[in-house]
């Protein structure tokens, strides 16, 4: 009988050891790091100047968007290929409406002031390079 009580006590203490800690004792998860893009922020008054460029890239995003943060390194990596501009969808609704952007992240490749390529969703540097190459070769 004593052996059964000892085993029961051990199991009870083990289950309390294995149970999760109360939420007040758990460390809070670290916030996502703010990923600052190297792209130039674009506001509606600057749009005519940007559209006059031979070619450029528009990166539609928002500071609260996790997938947008994942796309920032890819956009930064293609900056040597053509000028990149970041459009904050919360602050530049006029630009968002002009290009019909409904989801973020969205990357547009413009040539001659017109949209020639579009990538919607998180993307890699390779995907952006392929789209930029397609547009600059005149296939877009």
Phi and psi in radians as a Rosetta constraint file:
Dihedral C 1 N 2 CA 2 C 2 CIRCULARHARMONIC -1.091 0.35
Dihedral N 2 CA 2 C 2 N 3 CIRCULARHARMONIC -0.664 0.35
Dihedral C 2 N 3 CA 3 C 3 CIRCULARHARMONIC -1.102 0.35
Dihedral N 3 CA 3 C 3 N 4 CIRCULARHARMONIC -0.680 0.35
Dihedral C 3 N 4 CA 4 C 4 CIRCULARHARMONIC -1.144 0.35
Dihedral N 4 CA 4 C 4 N 5 CIRCULARHARMONIC -0.728 0.35
Dihedral C 4 N 5 CA 5 C 5 CIRCULARHARMONIC -1.127 0.35
Dihedral N 5 CA 5 C 5 N 6 CIRCULARHARMONIC -0.681 0.35
Dihedral C 5 N 6 CA 6 C 6 CIRCULARHARMONIC -1.140 0.35
Dihedral N 6 CA 6 C 6 N 7 CIRCULARHARMONIC -0.762 0.35
Dihedral C 6 N 7 CA 7 C 7 CIRCULARHARMONIC -1.112 0.35
Dihedral N 7 CA 7 C 7 N 8 CIRCULARHARMONIC -0.766 0.35
Dihedral C 7 N 8 CA 8 C 8 CIRCULARHARMONIC -1.053 0.35
Dihedral N 8 CA 8 C 8 N 9 CIRCULARHARMONIC -0.740 0.35
Dihedral C 8 N 9 CA 9 C 9 CIRCULARHARMONIC -1.127 0.35
Dihedral N 9 CA 9 C 9 N 10 CIRCULARHARMONIC -0.710 0.35
Dihedral C 9 N 10 CA 10 C 10 CIRCULARHARMONIC -1.132 0.35
Dihedral N 10 CA 10 C 10 N 11 CIRCULARHARMONIC -0.737 0.35
Dihedral C 10 N 11 CA 11 C 11 CIRCULARHARMONIC -1.131 0.35
Dihedral N 11 CA 11 C 11 N 12 CIRCULARHARMONIC -0.705 0.35
Dihedral C 11 N 12 CA 12 C 12 CIRCULARHARMONIC -1.114 0.35
Dihedral N 12 CA 12 C 12 N 13 CIRCULARHARMONIC -0.743 0.35
Dihedral C 12 N 13 CA 13 C 13 CIRCULARHARMONIC -1.228 0.35
Dihedral N 13 CA 13 C 13 N 14 CIRCULARHARMONIC -0.598 0.35
Dihedral C 13 N 14 CA 14 C 14 CIRCULARHARMONIC -1.174 0.35
Dihedral N 14 CA 14 C 14 N 15 CIRCULARHARMONIC -0.694 0.35
Dihedral C 14 N 15 CA 15 C 15 CIRCULARHARMONIC -1.178 0.35
Dihedral N 15 CA 15 C 15 N 16 CIRCULARHARMONIC -0.592 0.35
Dihedral C 15 N 16 CA 16 C 16 CIRCULARHARMONIC -1.263 0.35
Dihedral N 16 CA 16 C 16 N 17 CIRCULARHARMONIC -0.512 0.35
Dihedral C 16 N 17 CA 17 C 17 CIRCULARHARMONIC -1.234 0.35
Dihedral N 17 CA 17 C 17 N 18 CIRCULARHARMONIC -0.652 0.35
Dihedral C 17 N 18 CA 18 C 18 CIRCULARHARMONIC -1.447 0.35
Dihedral N 18 CA 18 C 18 N 19 CIRCULARHARMONIC -0.332 0.35
Dihedral C 18 N 19 CA 19 C 19 CIRCULARHARMONIC -1.233 0.35
Dihedral N 19 CA 19 C 19 N 20 CIRCULARHARMONIC 2.642 0.35
Dihedral C 19 N 20 CA 20 C 20 CIRCULARHARMONIC -1.133 0.35
Dihedral N 20 CA 20 C 20 N 21 CIRCULARHARMONIC 2.630 0.35
Dihedral C 20 N 21 CA 21 C 21 CIRCULARHARMONIC -1.224 0.35
Dihedral N 21 CA 21 C 21 N 22 CIRCULARHARMONIC 2.666 0.35
Dihedral C 21 N 22 CA 22 C 22 CIRCULARHARMONIC -0.998 0.35
Dihedral N 22 CA 22 C 22 N 23 CIRCULARHARMONIC 2.608 0.35
Dihedral C 22 N 23 CA 23 C 23 CIRCULARHARMONIC -1.022 0.35
Dihedral N 23 CA 23 C 23 N 24 CIRCULARHARMONIC -0.479 0.35
Dihedral C 23 N 24 CA 24 C 24 CIRCULARHARMONIC -1.214 0.35
Dihedral N 24 CA 24 C 24 N 25 CIRCULARHARMONIC -0.368 0.35
Dihedral C 24 N 25 CA 25 C 25 CIRCULARHARMONIC -1.684 0.35
Dihedral N 25 CA 25 C 25 N 26 CIRCULARHARMONIC -0.257 0.35
Dihedral C 25 N 26 CA 26 C 26 CIRCULARHARMONIC -1.280 0.35
Dihedral N 26 CA 26 C 26 N 27 CIRCULARHARMONIC 2.422 0.35
Dihedral C 26 N 27 CA 27 C 27 CIRCULARHARMONIC -1.185 0.35
Dihedral N 27 CA 27 C 27 N 28 CIRCULARHARMONIC 2.464 0.35
Dihedral C 27 N 28 CA 28 C 28 CIRCULARHARMONIC -1.285 0.35
Dihedral N 28 CA 28 C 28 N 29 CIRCULARHARMONIC 2.525 0.35
Dihedral C 28 N 29 CA 29 C 29 CIRCULARHARMONIC -1.128 0.35
Dihedral N 29 CA 29 C 29 N 30 CIRCULARHARMONIC 2.550 0.35
Dihedral C 29 N 30 CA 30 C 30 CIRCULARHARMONIC -1.186 0.35
Dihedral N 30 CA 30 C 30 N 31 CIRCULARHARMONIC 2.418 0.35
Dihedral C 30 N 31 CA 31 C 31 CIRCULARHARMONIC -1.177 0.35
Dihedral N 31 CA 31 C 31 N 32 CIRCULARHARMONIC 2.694 0.35
Dihedral C 31 N 32 CA 32 C 32 CIRCULARHARMONIC -1.089 0.35
Dihedral N 32 CA 32 C 32 N 33 CIRCULARHARMONIC 2.372 0.35
Dihedral C 32 N 33 CA 33 C 33 CIRCULARHARMONIC -1.174 0.35
Dihedral N 33 CA 33 C 33 N 34 CIRCULARHARMONIC 2.463 0.35
Dihedral C 33 N 34 CA 34 C 34 CIRCULARHARMONIC -1.239 0.35
Dihedral N 34 CA 34 C 34 N 35 CIRCULARHARMONIC 2.118 0.35
Dihedral C 34 N 35 CA 35 C 35 CIRCULARHARMONIC -1.707 0.35
Dihedral N 35 CA 35 C 35 N 36 CIRCULARHARMONIC 1.865 0.35
Dihedral C 35 N 36 CA 36 C 36 CIRCULARHARMONIC -1.531 0.35
Dihedral N 36 CA 36 C 36 N 37 CIRCULARHARMONIC 2.083 0.35
Dihedral C 36 N 37 CA 37 C 37 CIRCULARHARMONIC -1.349 0.35
Dihedral N 37 CA 37 C 37 N 38 CIRCULARHARMONIC 2.618 0.35
Dihedral C 37 N 38 CA 38 C 38 CIRCULARHARMONIC -1.436 0.35
Dihedral N 38 CA 38 C 38 N 39 CIRCULARHARMONIC -0.120 0.35
Dihedral C 38 N 39 CA 39 C 39 CIRCULARHARMONIC -1.152 0.35
Dihedral N 39 CA 39 C 39 N 40 CIRCULARHARMONIC 2.620 0.35
Dihedral C 39 N 40 CA 40 C 40 CIRCULARHARMONIC -1.344 0.35
Dihedral N 40 CA 40 C 40 N 41 CIRCULARHARMONIC 2.222 0.35
Dihedral C 40 N 41 CA 41 C 41 CIRCULARHARMONIC -1.098 0.35
Dihedral N 41 CA 41 C 41 N 42 CIRCULARHARMONIC 2.479 0.35
Dihedral C 41 N 42 CA 42 C 42 CIRCULARHARMONIC -2.065 0.35
Dihedral N 42 CA 42 C 42 N 43 CIRCULARHARMONIC 2.245 0.35
Dihedral C 42 N 43 CA 43 C 43 CIRCULARHARMONIC -2.043 0.35
Dihedral N 43 CA 43 C 43 N 44 CIRCULARHARMONIC 2.793 0.35
Dihedral C 43 N 44 CA 44 C 44 CIRCULARHARMONIC -0.906 0.35
Dihedral N 44 CA 44 C 44 N 45 CIRCULARHARMONIC -0.689 0.35
Dihedral C 44 N 45 CA 45 C 45 CIRCULARHARMONIC -1.116 0.35
Dihedral N 45 CA 45 C 45 N 46 CIRCULARHARMONIC -0.412 0.35
Dihedral C 45 N 46 CA 46 C 46 CIRCULARHARMONIC -1.497 0.35
Dihedral N 46 CA 46 C 46 N 47 CIRCULARHARMONIC -0.181 0.35
Dihedral C 46 N 47 CA 47 C 47 CIRCULARHARMONIC -1.023 0.35
Dihedral N 47 CA 47 C 47 N 48 CIRCULARHARMONIC -0.780 0.35
Dihedral C 47 N 48 CA 48 C 48 CIRCULARHARMONIC -1.018 0.35
Dihedral N 48 CA 48 C 48 N 49 CIRCULARHARMONIC -0.648 0.35
Dihedral C 48 N 49 CA 49 C 49 CIRCULARHARMONIC -1.141 0.35
Dihedral N 49 CA 49 C 49 N 50 CIRCULARHARMONIC -0.753 0.35
Dihedral C 49 N 50 CA 50 C 50 CIRCULARHARMONIC -1.144 0.35
Dihedral N 50 CA 50 C 50 N 51 CIRCULARHARMONIC -0.715 0.35
Dihedral C 50 N 51 CA 51 C 51 CIRCULARHARMONIC -1.177 0.35
Dihedral N 51 CA 51 C 51 N 52 CIRCULARHARMONIC -0.346 0.35
Dihedral C 51 N 52 CA 52 C 52 CIRCULARHARMONIC -1.425 0.35
Dihedral N 52 CA 52 C 52 N 53 CIRCULARHARMONIC -0.141 0.35
Dihedral C 52 N 53 CA 53 C 53 CIRCULARHARMONIC -1.230 0.35
Dihedral N 53 CA 53 C 53 N 54 CIRCULARHARMONIC 2.623 0.35
Dihedral C 53 N 54 CA 54 C 54 CIRCULARHARMONIC -1.046 0.35
Dihedral N 54 CA 54 C 54 N 55 CIRCULARHARMONIC -0.701 0.35
Dihedral C 54 N 55 CA 55 C 55 CIRCULARHARMONIC -2.754 0.35
Dihedral N 55 CA 55 C 55 N 56 CIRCULARHARMONIC 2.593 0.35
Dihedral C 55 N 56 CA 56 C 56 CIRCULARHARMONIC -2.825 0.35
Dihedral N 56 CA 56 C 56 N 57 CIRCULARHARMONIC 3.024 0.35
Dihedral C 56 N 57 CA 57 C 57 CIRCULARHARMONIC -2.153 0.35
Dihedral N 57 CA 57 C 57 N 58 CIRCULARHARMONIC 2.313 0.35
Dihedral C 57 N 58 CA 58 C 58 CIRCULARHARMONIC -1.939 0.35
Dihedral N 58 CA 58 C 58 N 59 CIRCULARHARMONIC 2.199 0.35
Dihedral C 58 N 59 CA 59 C 59 CIRCULARHARMONIC -1.941 0.35
Dihedral N 59 CA 59 C 59 N 60 CIRCULARHARMONIC 1.867 0.35
Dihedral C 59 N 60 CA 60 C 60 CIRCULARHARMONIC -1.552 0.35
Dihedral N 60 CA 60 C 60 N 61 CIRCULARHARMONIC 2.141 0.35
Dihedral C 60 N 61 CA 61 C 61 CIRCULARHARMONIC -2.683 0.35
Dihedral N 61 CA 61 C 61 N 62 CIRCULARHARMONIC -3.098 0.35
Dihedral C 61 N 62 CA 62 C 62 CIRCULARHARMONIC -2.574 0.35
Dihedral N 62 CA 62 C 62 N 63 CIRCULARHARMONIC 2.609 0.35
Dihedral C 62 N 63 CA 63 C 63 CIRCULARHARMONIC -1.088 0.35
Dihedral N 63 CA 63 C 63 N 64 CIRCULARHARMONIC -0.480 0.35
Dihedral C 63 N 64 CA 64 C 64 CIRCULARHARMONIC -1.538 0.35
Dihedral N 64 CA 64 C 64 N 65 CIRCULARHARMONIC -0.041 0.35
Dihedral C 64 N 65 CA 65 C 65 CIRCULARHARMONIC -1.571 0.35
Dihedral N 65 CA 65 C 65 N 66 CIRCULARHARMONIC 1.945 0.35
Dihedral C 65 N 66 CA 66 C 66 CIRCULARHARMONIC -1.067 0.35
Dihedral N 66 CA 66 C 66 N 67 CIRCULARHARMONIC -0.856 0.35
Dihedral C 66 N 67 CA 67 C 67 CIRCULARHARMONIC -1.043 0.35
Dihedral N 67 CA 67 C 67 N 68 CIRCULARHARMONIC -0.546 0.35
Dihedral C 67 N 68 CA 68 C 68 CIRCULARHARMONIC -1.130 0.35
Dihedral N 68 CA 68 C 68 N 69 CIRCULARHARMONIC -0.719 0.35
Dihedral C 68 N 69 CA 69 C 69 CIRCULARHARMONIC -1.090 0.35
Dihedral N 69 CA 69 C 69 N 70 CIRCULARHARMONIC -0.592 0.35
Dihedral C 69 N 70 CA 70 C 70 CIRCULARHARMONIC -1.246 0.35
Dihedral N 70 CA 70 C 70 N 71 CIRCULARHARMONIC -0.423 0.35
Dihedral C 70 N 71 CA 71 C 71 CIRCULARHARMONIC -1.498 0.35
Dihedral N 71 CA 71 C 71 N 72 CIRCULARHARMONIC -0.355 0.35
Dihedral C 71 N 72 CA 72 C 72 CIRCULARHARMONIC -0.920 0.35
Dihedral N 72 CA 72 C 72 N 73 CIRCULARHARMONIC -0.825 0.35
Dihedral C 72 N 73 CA 73 C 73 CIRCULARHARMONIC -1.053 0.35
Dihedral N 73 CA 73 C 73 N 74 CIRCULARHARMONIC -0.617 0.35
Dihedral C 73 N 74 CA 74 C 74 CIRCULARHARMONIC -1.176 0.35
Dihedral N 74 CA 74 C 74 N 75 CIRCULARHARMONIC -0.730 0.35
Dihedral C 74 N 75 CA 75 C 75 CIRCULARHARMONIC -1.132 0.35
Dihedral N 75 CA 75 C 75 N 76 CIRCULARHARMONIC -0.761 0.35
Dihedral C 75 N 76 CA 76 C 76 CIRCULARHARMONIC -1.085 0.35
Dihedral N 76 CA 76 C 76 N 77 CIRCULARHARMONIC -0.601 0.35
Dihedral C 76 N 77 CA 77 C 77 CIRCULARHARMONIC -1.213 0.35
Dihedral N 77 CA 77 C 77 N 78 CIRCULARHARMONIC -0.459 0.35
Dihedral C 77 N 78 CA 78 C 78 CIRCULARHARMONIC -1.650 0.35
Dihedral N 78 CA 78 C 78 N 79 CIRCULARHARMONIC 0.035 0.35
Dihedral C 78 N 79 CA 79 C 79 CIRCULARHARMONIC -1.003 0.35
Dihedral N 79 CA 79 C 79 N 80 CIRCULARHARMONIC -0.583 0.35
Dihedral C 79 N 80 CA 80 C 80 CIRCULARHARMONIC -1.126 0.35
Dihedral N 80 CA 80 C 80 N 81 CIRCULARHARMONIC -0.344 0.35
Dihedral C 80 N 81 CA 81 C 81 CIRCULARHARMONIC -1.387 0.35
Dihedral N 81 CA 81 C 81 N 82 CIRCULARHARMONIC -0.656 0.35
Dihedral C 81 N 82 CA 82 C 82 CIRCULARHARMONIC -2.873 0.35
Dihedral N 82 CA 82 C 82 N 83 CIRCULARHARMONIC 2.781 0.35
Dihedral C 82 N 83 CA 83 C 83 CIRCULARHARMONIC -1.087 0.35
Dihedral N 83 CA 83 C 83 N 84 CIRCULARHARMONIC 2.410 0.35
Dihedral C 83 N 84 CA 84 C 84 CIRCULARHARMONIC -2.060 0.35
Dihedral N 84 CA 84 C 84 N 85 CIRCULARHARMONIC 2.354 0.35
Dihedral C 84 N 85 CA 85 C 85 CIRCULARHARMONIC -2.225 0.35
Dihedral N 85 CA 85 C 85 N 86 CIRCULARHARMONIC 2.364 0.35
Dihedral C 85 N 86 CA 86 C 86 CIRCULARHARMONIC -1.757 0.35
Dihedral N 86 CA 86 C 86 N 87 CIRCULARHARMONIC 2.285 0.35
Dihedral C 86 N 87 CA 87 C 87 CIRCULARHARMONIC -1.942 0.35
Dihedral N 87 CA 87 C 87 N 88 CIRCULARHARMONIC 2.000 0.35
Dihedral C 87 N 88 CA 88 C 88 CIRCULARHARMONIC -1.380 0.35
Dihedral N 88 CA 88 C 88 N 89 CIRCULARHARMONIC 1.972 0.35
Dihedral C 88 N 89 CA 89 C 89 CIRCULARHARMONIC -1.140 0.35
Dihedral N 89 CA 89 C 89 N 90 CIRCULARHARMONIC -0.379 0.35
Dihedral C 89 N 90 CA 90 C 90 CIRCULARHARMONIC -1.367 0.35
Dihedral N 90 CA 90 C 90 N 91 CIRCULARHARMONIC -0.376 0.35
Dihedral C 90 N 91 CA 91 C 91 CIRCULARHARMONIC -1.951 0.35
Dihedral N 91 CA 91 C 91 N 92 CIRCULARHARMONIC -0.254 0.35
Dihedral C 91 N 92 CA 92 C 92 CIRCULARHARMONIC -2.263 0.35
Dihedral N 92 CA 92 C 92 N 93 CIRCULARHARMONIC 1.019 0.35
Dihedral C 92 N 93 CA 93 C 93 CIRCULARHARMONIC -1.062 0.35
Dihedral N 93 CA 93 C 93 N 94 CIRCULARHARMONIC -0.528 0.35
Dihedral C 93 N 94 CA 94 C 94 CIRCULARHARMONIC -1.067 0.35
Dihedral N 94 CA 94 C 94 N 95 CIRCULARHARMONIC -0.739 0.35
Dihedral C 94 N 95 CA 95 C 95 CIRCULARHARMONIC -1.241 0.35
Dihedral N 95 CA 95 C 95 N 96 CIRCULARHARMONIC -0.705 0.35
Dihedral C 95 N 96 CA 96 C 96 CIRCULARHARMONIC -1.024 0.35
Dihedral N 96 CA 96 C 96 N 97 CIRCULARHARMONIC -0.813 0.35
Dihedral C 96 N 97 CA 97 C 97 CIRCULARHARMONIC -1.149 0.35
Dihedral N 97 CA 97 C 97 N 98 CIRCULARHARMONIC -0.694 0.35
Dihedral C 97 N 98 CA 98 C 98 CIRCULARHARMONIC -1.018 0.35
Dihedral N 98 CA 98 C 98 N 99 CIRCULARHARMONIC -0.688 0.35
Dihedral C 98 N 99 CA 99 C 99 CIRCULARHARMONIC -1.731 0.35
Dihedral N 99 CA 99 C 99 N 100 CIRCULARHARMONIC 0.034 0.35
Dihedral C 99 N 100 CA 100 C 100 CIRCULARHARMONIC 1.142 0.35
Dihedral N 100 CA 100 C 100 N 101 CIRCULARHARMONIC 0.619 0.35
Dihedral C 100 N 101 CA 101 C 101 CIRCULARHARMONIC -1.376 0.35
Dihedral N 101 CA 101 C 101 N 102 CIRCULARHARMONIC 2.166 0.35
Dihedral C 101 N 102 CA 102 C 102 CIRCULARHARMONIC -2.023 0.35
Dihedral N 102 CA 102 C 102 N 103 CIRCULARHARMONIC -0.305 0.35
Dihedral C 102 N 103 CA 103 C 103 CIRCULARHARMONIC -2.322 0.35
Dihedral N 103 CA 103 C 103 N 104 CIRCULARHARMONIC 2.643 0.35
Dihedral C 103 N 104 CA 104 C 104 CIRCULARHARMONIC -2.226 0.35
Dihedral N 104 CA 104 C 104 N 105 CIRCULARHARMONIC 2.628 0.35
Dihedral C 104 N 105 CA 105 C 105 CIRCULARHARMONIC -1.266 0.35
Dihedral N 105 CA 105 C 105 N 106 CIRCULARHARMONIC 2.547 0.35
Dihedral C 105 N 106 CA 106 C 106 CIRCULARHARMONIC -2.310 0.35
Dihedral N 106 CA 106 C 106 N 107 CIRCULARHARMONIC 2.354 0.35
Dihedral C 106 N 107 CA 107 C 107 CIRCULARHARMONIC -2.072 0.35
Dihedral N 107 CA 107 C 107 N 108 CIRCULARHARMONIC 2.200 0.35
Dihedral C 107 N 108 CA 108 C 108 CIRCULARHARMONIC -1.934 0.35
Dihedral N 108 CA 108 C 108 N 109 CIRCULARHARMONIC 2.410 0.35
Dihedral C 108 N 109 CA 109 C 109 CIRCULARHARMONIC -1.879 0.35
Dihedral N 109 CA 109 C 109 N 110 CIRCULARHARMONIC 2.087 0.35
Dihedral C 109 N 110 CA 110 C 110 CIRCULARHARMONIC -1.855 0.35
Dihedral N 110 CA 110 C 110 N 111 CIRCULARHARMONIC 2.482 0.35
Dihedral C 110 N 111 CA 111 C 111 CIRCULARHARMONIC -2.392 0.35
Dihedral N 111 CA 111 C 111 N 112 CIRCULARHARMONIC 2.215 0.35
Dihedral C 111 N 112 CA 112 C 112 CIRCULARHARMONIC 1.116 0.35
Dihedral N 112 CA 112 C 112 N 113 CIRCULARHARMONIC 0.510 0.35
Dihedral C 112 N 113 CA 113 C 113 CIRCULARHARMONIC 1.395 0.35
Dihedral N 113 CA 113 C 113 N 114 CIRCULARHARMONIC 0.044 0.35
Dihedral C 113 N 114 CA 114 C 114 CIRCULARHARMONIC -2.089 0.35
Dihedral N 114 CA 114 C 114 N 115 CIRCULARHARMONIC 2.569 0.35
Dihedral C 114 N 115 CA 115 C 115 CIRCULARHARMONIC -1.187 0.35
Dihedral N 115 CA 115 C 115 N 116 CIRCULARHARMONIC 2.211 0.35
Dihedral C 115 N 116 CA 116 C 116 CIRCULARHARMONIC -2.093 0.35
Dihedral N 116 CA 116 C 116 N 117 CIRCULARHARMONIC -0.280 0.35
Dihedral C 116 N 117 CA 117 C 117 CIRCULARHARMONIC -2.672 0.35
Dihedral N 117 CA 117 C 117 N 118 CIRCULARHARMONIC 2.611 0.35
Dihedral C 117 N 118 CA 118 C 118 CIRCULARHARMONIC -2.528 0.35
Dihedral N 118 CA 118 C 118 N 119 CIRCULARHARMONIC 2.328 0.35
Dihedral C 118 N 119 CA 119 C 119 CIRCULARHARMONIC -2.187 0.35
Dihedral N 119 CA 119 C 119 N 120 CIRCULARHARMONIC 2.116 0.35
Dihedral C 119 N 120 CA 120 C 120 CIRCULARHARMONIC -1.917 0.35
Dihedral N 120 CA 120 C 120 N 121 CIRCULARHARMONIC 2.306 0.35
Dihedral C 120 N 121 CA 121 C 121 CIRCULARHARMONIC 1.737 0.35
Dihedral N 121 CA 121 C 121 N 122 CIRCULARHARMONIC 3.024 0.35
Dihedral C 121 N 122 CA 122 C 122 CIRCULARHARMONIC -1.050 0.35
Dihedral N 122 CA 122 C 122 N 123 CIRCULARHARMONIC 2.363 0.35
Dihedral C 122 N 123 CA 123 C 123 CIRCULARHARMONIC -2.467 0.35
Dihedral N 123 CA 123 C 123 N 124 CIRCULARHARMONIC 2.854 0.35
Dihedral C 123 N 124 CA 124 C 124 CIRCULARHARMONIC -1.725 0.35
Dihedral N 124 CA 124 C 124 N 125 CIRCULARHARMONIC 2.967 0.35
Dihedral C 124 N 125 CA 125 C 125 CIRCULARHARMONIC -1.046 0.35
Dihedral N 125 CA 125 C 125 N 126 CIRCULARHARMONIC -0.702 0.35
Dihedral C 125 N 126 CA 126 C 126 CIRCULARHARMONIC -1.077 0.35
Dihedral N 126 CA 126 C 126 N 127 CIRCULARHARMONIC -0.712 0.35
Dihedral C 126 N 127 CA 127 C 127 CIRCULARHARMONIC -1.121 0.35
Dihedral N 127 CA 127 C 127 N 128 CIRCULARHARMONIC -0.768 0.35
Dihedral C 127 N 128 CA 128 C 128 CIRCULARHARMONIC -1.139 0.35
Dihedral N 128 CA 128 C 128 N 129 CIRCULARHARMONIC -0.747 0.35
Dihedral C 128 N 129 CA 129 C 129 CIRCULARHARMONIC -1.065 0.35
Dihedral N 129 CA 129 C 129 N 130 CIRCULARHARMONIC -0.709 0.35
Dihedral C 129 N 130 CA 130 C 130 CIRCULARHARMONIC -1.128 0.35
Dihedral N 130 CA 130 C 130 N 131 CIRCULARHARMONIC -0.764 0.35
Dihedral C 130 N 131 CA 131 C 131 CIRCULARHARMONIC -1.160 0.35
Dihedral N 131 CA 131 C 131 N 132 CIRCULARHARMONIC -0.750 0.35
Dihedral C 131 N 132 CA 132 C 132 CIRCULARHARMONIC -1.089 0.35
Dihedral N 132 CA 132 C 132 N 133 CIRCULARHARMONIC -0.783 0.35
Dihedral C 132 N 133 CA 133 C 133 CIRCULARHARMONIC -1.054 0.35
Dihedral N 133 CA 133 C 133 N 134 CIRCULARHARMONIC -0.733 0.35
Dihedral C 133 N 134 CA 134 C 134 CIRCULARHARMONIC -1.072 0.35
Dihedral N 134 CA 134 C 134 N 135 CIRCULARHARMONIC -0.767 0.35
Dihedral C 134 N 135 CA 135 C 135 CIRCULARHARMONIC -1.209 0.35
Dihedral N 135 CA 135 C 135 N 136 CIRCULARHARMONIC -0.784 0.35
Dihedral C 135 N 136 CA 136 C 136 CIRCULARHARMONIC -1.221 0.35
Dihedral N 136 CA 136 C 136 N 137 CIRCULARHARMONIC -0.414 0.35
Dihedral C 136 N 137 CA 137 C 137 CIRCULARHARMONIC -1.398 0.35
Dihedral N 137 CA 137 C 137 N 138 CIRCULARHARMONIC -0.075 0.35
Dihedral C 137 N 138 CA 138 C 138 CIRCULARHARMONIC 1.543 0.35
Dihedral N 138 CA 138 C 138 N 139 CIRCULARHARMONIC 0.216 0.35
Dihedral C 138 N 139 CA 139 C 139 CIRCULARHARMONIC -1.603 0.35
Dihedral N 139 CA 139 C 139 N 140 CIRCULARHARMONIC 0.005 0.35
